[in-house]
Amino acid sequence: MICPYCEEIMQEGWIDQYQTYGLYWTPNEERGFLESIIDPHDIRLTSLAHGGRLIVYHCEKCRKFVIDENDIEV
């Protein structure tokens, strides 16, 4: 996918919850989807200490979600 802001290629990944550690974004690599070990390349999105909430912006027109890394409180 091309970034709507800088037009560079975006890295595909998924958002998953690792036990009680909160939500993490994990890049698509050779690790399995249910891998339980947090990798250093994963980006922590939430923590239970902050209620597990994450600010996400949604565009109804283009149907894209955007998460600003500056809004992440972990």
C-alpha positions as CSV (number, residue, x, y, z in Angstrom):
1,M,0.0,0.0,0.0
2,I,1.2,3.5,-0.8
3,C,1.2,6.0,2.1
4,P,-1.5,8.7,1.5
5,Y,0.8,11.3,2.9
6,C,4.3,10.7,1.6
7,E,3.5,8.2,-1.2
8,E,6.1,5.7,-0.1
9,I,5.3,2.0,0.1
10,M,3.8,1.1,3.5
11,Q,4.8,-2.1,5.3
12,E,1.9,-4.6,5.8
13,G,1.4,-6.1,9.2
14,W,-1.3,-6.9,11.8
15,I,-2.5,-5.8,15.2
16,D,-2.5,-8.4,17.9
17,Q,-2.7,-8.7,21.7
18,Y,0.1,-10.5,23.5
19,Q,-1.4,-11.9,26.7
20,T,-1.5,-9.1,29.2
21,Y,1.1,-6.9,27.5
22,G,-1.4,-4.9,25.4
23,L,-1.7,-4.4,21.6
24,Y,1.2,-4.6,19.2
25,W,1.6,-4.0,15.5
26,T,3.6,-6.8,14.0
27,P,5.2,-6.6,10.5
28,N,4.4,-9.5,8.2
29,E,7.4,-11.7,8.3
30,E,8.0,-15.4,8.5
31,R,6.8,-15.6,12.1
32,G,3.5,-17.3,12.6
33,F,0.3,-15.3,13.3
34,L,-0.1,-16.7,16.8
35,E,3.6,-16.2,17.8
36,S,3.6,-15.5,21.5
37,I,7.1,-13.9,21.7
38,I,7.2,-10.2,21.3
39,D,9.8,-9.3,18.6
40,P,12.0,-6.1,18.8
41,H,10.5,-5.0,15.5
42,D,6.9,-5.0,17.0
43,I,5.5,-1.6,17.9
44,R,3.6,-1.4,21.2
45,L,0.3,0.4,20.6
46,T,-1.4,0.1,24.0
47,S,-0.8,-1.1,27.5
48,L,-3.2,-2.2,30.1
49,A,-1.9,0.6,32.4
50,H,-3.5,3.1,30.0
51,G,-6.7,1.2,29.6
52,G,-5.8,-0.5,26.3
53,R,-7.1,2.4,24.3
54,L,-5.7,3.7,21.0
55,I,-6.6,6.8,19.0
56,V,-7.4,5.7,15.4
57,Y,-8.6,8.0,12.7
58,H,-11.0,6.7,10.0
59,C,-11.9,8.2,6.6
60,E,-15.4,7.1,5.6
61,K,-14.7,8.1,2.0
62,C,-11.6,6.0,1.3
63,R,-12.2,3.5,4.2
64,K,-8.7,3.7,5.6
65,F,-7.7,3.7,9.2
66,V,-4.7,5.8,10.3
67,I,-2.8,5.6,13.6
68,D,-0.5,8.4,14.5
69,E,2.5,7.0,16.4
70,N,2.7,10.3,18.3
71,D,-0.7,9.5,19.9
72,I,0.4,6.2,21.4
73,E,0.5,6.2,25.2
74,V,2.3,3.1,26.5
